[in-house]
Amino acid sequence: MQEVIIAVIVTLVLAVPITYLITVAYRKKVSDQKIGSAEEKAREIIDEAVKTAETKKRETLLEVKEETIKSKNDLDKEIRERRAEIQRNERRIVQKEENLDKKLESIEKREAGFIAREEELNRQKAEIAKLNEERVQELERISGLTSEQAKEYLLKTVEEDVKLDTAKLIKELENQAKEEAGKKARDYVVTAIQKCAADHVAETTISVVQLPNDEMKGRIIGREGRNIRTLETLTGVDLIIDDTPEAVILSGFDPIRREIARIALEKLIVDGRIHPARIEEMVEKAKKEVETMIREEGEAATLEVGVHGIHPELVRLLGRMKFRTSYGQNALKHSIEVAQIAGLLAGEIGVDVRTAKRAGLLHDIGKSVDHEMEGSHIQIGVELCRKYKESPLIINAVEAHHGDVEPESLIACLVQAADTISAARPGARRETIETYSNRLKQLEDITNSFKGVDKSFAIQAGREIRVMVVPEQVNDADMVLLARNISKQIESELEYPGQIKVNVIRESRVTEYAK
């Protein structure tokens, strides 16, 4: 049994290597067969690839050759076309050069003709100049005047004719305008003045406070003058205590301060207690009272005129105008009167009455603060109206009411007319004798400066100037121009309310005595 097992084991031991060797030999044979087959197949593939590459190469070469041939043909065709176009252009250029040569030749011929004509014209001009000179000499011989004398005579004749025609035309136009507009203007102005009646109070620079007795003067002065100094310092007004019985005079150029001093002094007199502390208290009360009065006066003015919607500050400034005067005419009363007259005129000609009244009421608003600010009352008034959002129409009316700028609306013209009516009517303003005499002298000086004026007389308080002319130097036509020139110079050099009539008089007299 053991032998059998040993024999099997030996057999297995021998069989495994033999089997391995056989397997290896078989696999090697198979591998060699596969390698050979693969090499053969690879050679076939390589051969096929070489054949294909050769074929592609030949095809590519053929395509490149065909493309080259095609490009060459296209290039040859383009070159032929370019050459043909260049040849055509050359032919056109040659043709144009030939045309230019022909035109240049024609121009040269015409230029030669022009030169000949110019020479002919110069020759004719010389002949004409010679003939003209001969004609002038012949005219001078016949007339007995030189050319300069003849020109002077002709110019003088034409100037006299033109002057006469101008004077006639001016007079005709003025007469026509007066005939057409004079009647209506008079009707409108007279109607407005008749409908508007306003009283005027002449203001001064002093106020008088009545005292219950003369002993009160000593109390007002106080110990060592302390009471009067305190009152003057707080109000800015001078107190004049003189021999006037039972009265104290308040002197000052500012009417508002003077009014504050008057009210405070009256309160102190009623109260009876006069000392610096009490004076200060009464002055403060008087200031508040005057401020309230100013506001109420402004509101009363707007209600009287019927104008609403004015800025409260403008209303307050209107109230301040109660304490301002111009030639003795109260500024607030004047503004109310101008507003009423402007409204009446506006109603007559059919424009907005409310706007005309508003412009008339505000036209002098600058006078309320012109003593506190720089500039004329017109400039200040325009700035105030702009500041408080008044309309451009109102601003123009304020700016144009003295002719500083051109009026841009009928309302501005109405305000001008209403202002002139209110200021110029008799009794409206109070002027000093010195002012009148200066105006008369200035009027006479202006008129006497004109050539041909013999004498001049300013009459009717400067409302009319009568001019006597020398009849030998000024004829009837010159009188019209002289009157116009005098009025223009008066307008430009003088300031005056209303208007001034210029009356030019030419008189010829011959005197002889029978003996």
Secondary structure by P-SEA (a helix, b strand, c coil): caaaaaaaaaaaaaaaaaaaaaaaaaaaaaaaaaaaaaaaaaaaaaaaaaaaaaaaaaaaaaaaaaaaaaaaaaaaaaaaaaaaaaaaaaaaaaaaaaaaaaaaaaaaaaaaaaaaaaaaaaaaaaaaaaaaaaaaaaaaaaacccaaaaaaaaaaaaaaaaaaaaaaaaaaaaaaaaaacaaaaaaaaaaaaaabbbbbbbbccbbbbbbccaaaaaaaacccaaaaaaaaaaccbbbbbcccccccccccccaaaaaaaaaaaaaaaaaccccaaaaaaaaaaaaaaaaaaaaaaaaaaaaaaccccccaaaaaaaaaccccccccccaaaaaaaaaaaaaaaaaaacccaaaaaaaaaaccccccccccccccaaaaaaaaaaaacccaaaaaaaaccccccccccaaaaaaaaaaaaaacccccccccaaaaaaaaaaaaaaaaaccccccccccccccbbbbbbccccccaaaaaaaaaaaaaaaaaccccccbbbbbbbbbbbbbbbcc
